[in-house]
Amino acid sequence: MEFSAKQIAGVLGGEVIGNENATVNTFSKIEEGREGAISFLANPKYTHFLYETKSSIVLIDKKIEVTEPVKTTLIRVENAYDCVAKLLQMYESVRPKKTGISEKASIAESAKVGNDCYVGAFAVIGENAVVGEGTQIYPNAVIGDGVQIGSGCKIYANVTIYEGCKLGNNVTIHAGSVIGADGFGFAPTPNGYDKIPQIGIVTIEDDVEIGANTCVDRSTMGSTYIRKGVKLDNLVQIAHNTDIGANTVMSAQVGVAGSTKVGEWCMFGGQVGISGHIKIGNHVNLGAQSGVPSSLKDNQTLIGTPPMEPKPFFRSTALFQRLPELYAKLNALEAEIKEIKNK
């Protein structure tokens, strides 16, 4: 589908500078622009690409100054990054959706599959499972017995959802993820470790997105919870009996240990590690590779292990890099003091 600069500006509330009849049918990064594509410019350090891009239309923040002639049509908006996100959502919504059930899929007679669903080849839907309207289940996905999936979900290839787990509406789970595998529960004995049966489930609320190869473990009893609007990146590990608060986001390789409660609107950078049986408050931001051994209060931005505020952390890091030099000076001072004492 093609859209004109005038149409796009009308949707975004922007101002067209140039040819309002210029049309686009795809997206492109500004440095890789081509005719018929729309790009965006939100960061001033990329402004030089504006003067050479071949994109037909560029969304540009109002705060960015244009000091040279441009060949492309500009649409000035308050926030180009937010606006391109809206356009991408619109583009995604008009793309044709897969429907129909493959003859090679395996669906139990007792399962219920809603209208307008897609079930790909070699997908498996177990006994008494329920799949809501418009949900898409891609090839080789396994939906266990008694699983409940809401409407408008996307379950990509090779996802496994264990028995009894519950998903809300508009949940997306990317390829290779596992929902509801056993939590890591073992009791030490003189002869080894006895497995503690994990008889709970995982509950995923509406509008959650889970990245590829992420694992969310079922609880020992009750449920592990992923609350409304949570976004998990690839390769994230959520252990048993955790509760991840609404609209929290986690980057790749974050690990949350068991029985931990994470608040709402938190942001965790890559490889953050959270200890078990603690509570993280609301609006807590953690920098990449932070290690959290104990509970944290609301409204904090922290980094490091144990976490501290950014300024002290970076001062400490700078000091740490000088430790060999400081250690040598300390040894020299000790030697001088010893010599003075001997005299």
ZIHURA-V30470 format. One record per pair of residues at least 6 apart in sequence whose C-alpha atoms are under 6 Angstrom apart, sorted by the first residue. I is the first residue (numbers start at 1). J is the second residue. Records with the same first field share a line. If there is no record, write none. Layout:
I = J  J
//
This chain:
1 = 25
2 = 24  25
3 = 23  24
4 = 21  22  23
5 = 20  21  22
6 = 20
14 = 75  76  77
15 = 75  76
16 = 74  75
17 = 73  74
18 = 73
19 = 73
24 = 36  37
25 = 36
26 = 37
27 = 37  38
28 = 37  39
29 = 39
30 = 39
31 = 49
33 = 53  54  55
34 = 54  55
35 = 54  55  56
36 = 56
37 = 55  56
38 = 55  57  58
39 = 58
40 = 58  59  60
41 = 60
42 = 61  80
51 = 70
56 = 72
57 = 72  73  74
58 = 74
59 = 74  75  80
60 = 76  80
61 = 76  77  78  79  80
62 = 76  77  78
98 = 118
99 = 116  117  118
100 = 118
101 = 118  119
102 = 120  121
104 = 121  122
105 = 121  122  123
106 = 124
107 = 124  125
108 = 126  127
110 = 127  128
111 = 127  128  129  130
112 = 130
113 = 131
114 = 131  132  133
115 = 133
116 = 134
117 = 133  134  135  136
118 = 136  137
119 = 137  138
120 = 138  139
121 = 139
122 = 139  140
123 = 139  140  141  142
124 = 142  143
125 = 143
126 = 143  144  145
127 = 145
128 = 145  146
129 = 145  146  147  148
130 = 148
131 = 149
132 = 149  150  151
133 = 151
134 = 151  152
135 = 151  152  153  154
136 = 154
137 = 155
138 = 156  157
139 = 157
140 = 157  158
141 = 157  158  159  160
142 = 160
143 = 161
144 = 161  162  163
145 = 163
146 = 163  164
147 = 163  164  165  166
148 = 166  167
149 = 167
150 = 167  168  169
151 = 169
152 = 169  170
153 = 170  171  172
154 = 172
155 = 173
156 = 174  175
157 = 175
158 = 175  176
159 = 175  176  177  178
160 = 178
161 = 179
162 = 180
165 = 201  202
166 = 203
167 = 204  205
168 = 205  206
169 = 206
170 = 206  207
171 = 207  208  209
172 = 209
173 = 209  210
174 = 211  212
175 = 212
176 = 212  213
177 = 212  213  214  215
178 = 215
179 = 215  216
180 = 202  216  217  218
181 = 217  218
182 = 198  217  218
183 = 217  218  240
185 = 196
186 = 193  194  195  196
187 = 193  194
198 = 219  220
199 = 220  221
200 = 218  219  220  221  222  223
201 = 218  219  223
202 = 218  223  224
203 = 225
204 = 226
205 = 227  228
206 = 228
207 = 228  229
208 = 229  230  231
209 = 231
210 = 232
211 = 232  233  234
212 = 234
213 = 234  235
214 = 234  235  236
215 = 237
216 = 238
217 = 239  240
218 = 224  240
219 = 240  241
224 = 240  241  242  243
225 = 243
226 = 244
227 = 244  245  246
228 = 246
229 = 246  247
230 = 246  247  248  249
231 = 249
232 = 249  250
233 = 250  251  252
234 = 252
235 = 252  253
236 = 252  253  254  255
237 = 255
238 = 256
239 = 256  257  258
240 = 258
241 = 258  259
242 = 258  259  260  261
243 = 261
244 = 262
245 = 262  263  264
246 = 264
247 = 264  265
248 = 264  265  266  267
249 = 267
250 = 267  268
251 = 269  270
252 = 270
253 = 270  271
254 = 270  271  272  273
255 = 273
256 = 274
257 = 274  275  276
258 = 276
259 = 276  277
260 = 276  277  278  279
261 = 279
262 = 280
263 = 280  281  282
264 = 282
265 = 283
266 = 283  284  285
267 = 285
268 = 285  286
269 = 287  288
270 = 288
271 = 288  289
272 = 288  289  290  291
273 = 291
274 = 292
275 = 293
278 = 294  295
279 = 295
280 = 295  296
281 = 296  297  298
282 = 298
283 = 298  299
284 = 299  300  301
285 = 301
286 = 301  302  303
287 = 303
290 = 303  304  305
291 = 305  306
292 = 306
302 = 308  309  310
303 = 310
//
